[in-house]
């Protein structure tokens, strides 16, 4: 059995980081406001940002997942990697990625819970451990989103201690603006802005994971009060970027 074609980084080795976010959303539209002065052409208008924006539509998500699957199929040719996902957010991405890669592989899951200090340290409690032995295996951690990198760094240390032959990360979303630890990401779907995201495995109060698109929520209070707002966006605002190779 031969290792993947692309040299695998060490468990916590640095890799080239994807390109920085450069495609920011345009200014919000103005809407009329009652009681404006007729002498000022701008009077009676105020800027109003929508509560929900369509960040990445279904076609873009599926297209990028297909590209990632093709990359994995080429890089892991001749080996059977173990794909590891942390429950529950990454399950949707993992399922589509396995189908897109169309390669021999095994799949396993972890479940974690956080302490009060987890936000600062990244240390978590493993509620469900892996069933597979990772010793000598080529392991790919499949994440839905990476932000600070603290928890992922801790999990990589835990997995590296099990002596896999290689250890990499494939993340659908990279929220680099929140990064604290420079965790290595070998594969990235999209870089996204620092905003609350829902859909394609990401939840809002444990709902909405099944949406095929990714929505950016700018007013959580409004959406919780009126969930129908999630069905209004119809066009992506373009505030994401496919990482440059």
Secondary structure, 3 states (H helix, E strand, C coil): CCCCCCCCCCCCCCCCCCCCCCCCCCCCCEEECCCCCCCCCCCCEEECCCCEEEEECHHHHHHHHHHHHHHHHHHCCCCCEEEEEEECCCHHHHHHHHHHHCCCEEEEEEEEEECCCHHHHCCEEEEECCCCCCCCCEEEEEEEEECCCHHHHHHHHHHHCCCCCEEEEEEEEECHHHCCCCCCCCEEEEEECCCEEEECCECECCECCCCCCEEEECCHHHHHHCHHHHHCCCCECCCEECCCC
